[in-house]
Amino acid sequence: DAGPDRLMLAAGKVRREGYVHHDRVALDGIEVIHDLNVFPWPWADDSWDYIEFSDCIEHMKGDLVQVMDELHRILRPHGYVYIHTAQATVHRPHARPGLHP
């Protein structure tokens, strides 16, 4: 058994064994180059058991519901998505009006 299929979105310079690494620019060790603001993403339905999406979602320009729909589409049933983000209101104060004077 090869183990779970794992995708690291917006990997930048981070590399982890056992993952397919994605970024929007061609860096060493990046297997998939794609701008996540362009839909649909380049993976088939139900492709991944685990998706890591760290420190990127707050920089997405598009509709975050569409981002979640794409994550759901490419995730296998019973799979997991790990999302880590900085405080989104710092980068996108317009996302939730009234939080900043």
C-alpha positions in Angstrom: 0.0 0.0 0.0 1.4 3.3 -1.1 -0.5 5.2 1.7 -2.8 8.1 1.3 -2.6 10.6 -1.6 -1.6 13.9 -0.1 -1.6 17.3 -1.7 0.1 20.5 -0.4 -1.4 23.6 -1.9 0.6 26.7 -2.1 3.7 24.9 -0.8 6.2 27.6 -1.6 9.5 26.3 -0.4 8.1 23.8 2.0 8.6 20.1 1.1 7.2 17.1 2.9 7.9 13.5 1.9 4.8 11.7 0.6 3.1 14.9 -0.7 2.5 16.3 -4.2 3.5 19.9 -4.0 1.6 22.7 -5.7 2.3 26.4 -6.2 1.5 29.1 -8.7 5.1 29.6 -9.6 7.8 27.1 -10.8 10.0 26.5 -7.8 12.3 23.5 -7.2 10.2 20.5 -6.1 6.8 21.9 -7.3 5.0 19.2 -9.2 1.9 21.2 -10.1 1.9 24.8 -11.2 -1.5 26.5 -11.2 -3.1 29.8 -10.1 -5.7 28.8 -7.5 -7.8 31.8 -8.5 -8.5 30.1 -11.8 -11.3 27.5 -11.7 -11.7 24.6 -12.0 -8.5 23.5 -10.4 -6.4 20.9 -12.4 -7.3 17.8 -10.4 -10.0 15.3 -11.0 -12.9 14.8 -8.6 -12.1 12.7 -5.6 -8.3 12.8 -6.1 -6.9 13.3 -2.6 -7.2 11.8 0.8 -5.5 14.7 2.6 -5.1 18.4 1.4 -3.0 20.9 3.3 -3.7 24.5 2.6 -1.6 26.7 4.8 -1.2 30.5 4.9 -2.8 31.0 1.5 -6.6 31.3 1.7 -6.4 34.8 3.0 -4.7 35.9 -0.2 -7.3 34.4 -2.5 -9.0 36.9 -4.8 -12.0 35.0 -5.7 -15.2 33.8 -4.0 -14.2 31.7 -0.9 -17.3 29.6 -1.3 -15.9 28.6 -4.7 -12.6 27.7 -3.1 -14.4 25.5 -0.6 -16.4 23.9 -3.4 -13.1 23.0 -5.2 -11.6 21.6 -2.1 -14.7 19.4 -1.6 -14.7 18.4 -5.2 -11.0 17.2 -5.3 -11.2 15.5 -1.8 -12.1 11.9 -1.6 -15.0 10.8 0.6 -13.9 10.6 4.2 -10.8 12.7 3.3 -9.4 15.6 5.3 -8.6 19.2 4.5 -6.2 21.1 6.9 -6.6 24.9 6.5 -4.3 27.3 8.4 -4.5 31.0 7.9 -3.3 34.2 9.4 -6.0 36.5 10.7 -7.9 37.1 7.5 -9.2 40.6 8.6 -5.6 41.8 8.7 -5.2 41.0 5.0 -8.8 41.5 3.8 -10.4 44.1 6.1 -13.2 44.6 3.5 -14.2 40.9 4.0 -16.1 41.7 7.2 -17.2 45.3 7.2 -17.3 47.0 10.6 -14.3 45.2 12.2 -11.9 48.1 11.6 -12.6 51.8 12.1 
